[in-house]
Amino acid sequence: MPTNKSEYRGYEIRLRREWSNWCAKILPTRSDLPIIAQSPLHTLSLHRDGALKAAKSDIDDALSGIERHVA
């Protein structure tokens, strides 16, 4: 059985069942990373992998905004 925790680009992604779907909560693991404000229901998916993919996309979007400002 896959774990319900994952790490990606300095964030911890916590997956959980919500009704009959999966959703994800995104938490930074370092103080230099921004907090991603989003409802866990934003990543709602019928499948665990879909919720994980949505969370990773949210992280990529948040960090790409920072990278544009730094460059």
Helices and strands as residue ranges (DSSP letters): E 5-8, E 11-18, E 21-28, G 40-43, H 48-70
